[in-house]
Amino acid sequence: MAATYAGASSSSMAAATTGLMPRAPTNQASRFLALPCLPPRCSAPSLRIDCRGFSETRRLTSVQVKASSTDETSSAVDANELFSDLKEKWDKVENKSTVILYGGGAIVAVWLSSIIVGAINSVPLLPKIMELVGLGYTGWFVYRYLLFKSSRKELAEDIESLKKK
């Protein structure tokens, strides 16, 4: 009798769990869609590529792609023009050592800030706390300066006074 009761409870438990689980499709091939094959890579030295009519067994639609460039010297002219402009501006700079020092300082500052952000990100709870602080500040800024018309005018006046300084 105990065995009958255990068998009945296990079958009712199986029926209860199968009612909760989604049914798996009976046909396994219908679960996966066949994706079309990619065309072969065209490794031509120029920019002209003309790919038409690839033979595929499972082709859904015909694809025709054509990319071309008519003026290949335009990028070279732009680069030469850019370098000439930079050279003219560099020649106009009087204190070149200061510009180099500021540029090097900016690179060091970016590198140092990257290291600091990486160290903060490695602490388990600190990134989430920083996100909450950022969301809180954003909410405060929106409430203080953007929500009401009078506060938006005040913000615009503050920005204009900073521009004049």
N, C-alpha and C positions, 0 to 999 in steps of 0.2 A: 504494500500500500504506500509505503514511503517512497519507493522507487517510482510508482505511478505518479505520485504527487510531484516529485522532483522533475520527472519528465514533462508533466503538464506545465509546471511553472517555467521550465526552460523554454518550452515551445511558445508559451504566451509571452515570455520575455523577448524571444527572437521575433515574434510577430510585432511586438511593441517597438523594438528598435528598427525593424525594417520599415515601419510606418513613418519613422522620423527621417530616415535616410532617403536621399533622392535616388530614383531608379537609374541604373546604368543602362545605356543603350545596348540592345542585344546585338546589333551589328557593329563590330569594332571598326570596320572600314569607313562607316558613315561618320565617325567622330572626327576624323582628320580630313581637312580640305586639301586638295592638291594645289600647290602653289606653282605658278608658271616658272619655267627655268629662266635664268638670267642669260642675256646674250653674251657672247664671248667678248673679252676685253680687246679693245682696239688700241694698240700701243704704237700709234703713228707719231712721228716727230712733229708734224704740223698740227694745227688746230682743226683741220678739216676732217670731220668724221661723218661718214654716211653709212648708217646701219639700217638695212631694209630686209624684211622678210626672212627672219631666222626660222629654220625648220624645227619645229618642236612637236612632240606627239600630243602634249596637253596644252595647247595654246588656246587662251581664252579670247584674246582680241589681237588684231595685228597692230604692231607698234612700229612707227617710222620716226627715227630721230636723226636730225641733221644739225650739226653745230659747225659754224664756220666763222672765220675772221677775215675781213677784207683788208684792214689796215694793220699790218704787223709791226710797223715802226712807231705807232702812236704811244705805246708804253715806253719805248726807249726815249722818245722825245720828251715825254712827261718826266722821266727820271732825270734826264740831262737838265731839263728846266728846273726841276726841284733842287738838284745839286748846285746849279748856278745861283739860284736864289739864296740858298743856304750860305754859299761862299760869300756872296755880296753882303749879307747880313752879318756874317762873322767878321768880315773886314771892317764893317762900320762900328763894331763893338770896341770901345776904348780899353776897358779893363777886362781882358780875357781871363786872367787868373781868377777873378771873382766869379765869373760865369762857370768856369771849370769847377771851382770849389763848391758853388751852389748845386751844380749838377751831380757831383760826387756825393754831396751831403744828402741830396734827394734819393739817390740810389741806396745809400746806407740806411736812410730812414725807412724806406720801403722794405728792405731786407730785415731790419730790426723789428719792424711792426709785424712782419710775417712770422718771425720766430716767436714773438710774444703771443700772437693769436693762436699759433700752434700749441704753445704751452698752456694757454687758457683752455683750449679745446680738449686737451688731454685730461684735465681734471673732470671727474665724473659728473658732478651736478652743476658746475659753474656755467657751462654753455646755456643750459636751460634757464638758469637764473638771469643770465645776461639777456636772453631773449625776452623774459618777463619784464626786465627793466626797460628794454627798448620799446616793448609794447605799451608799457605804462607811460613812458615819456611821450610816445606818439599820441596816445589818447589825451594826455594833458595838453599837448600842443594844439591838437584839433579843437579841444574844448576852449582853450584860452584864446587862440588866434583865428580859427577858421569857422567856427560854428555860427557866430553872430556877426551881423553886418558892421556894427560899430567896432568890434575887435579886428575885423579884416581891414578896416580903414586905418586903425591904429598900427597894424603890422605894416601896411603899405607906407605910412608916414615914417615908421622906424627904418624901413629899408631905404627910403629916399634920403633920410638924414645920414645914414651910413654911406650912401653913394657920394653925398656932398663932402663928407670928411675925407 
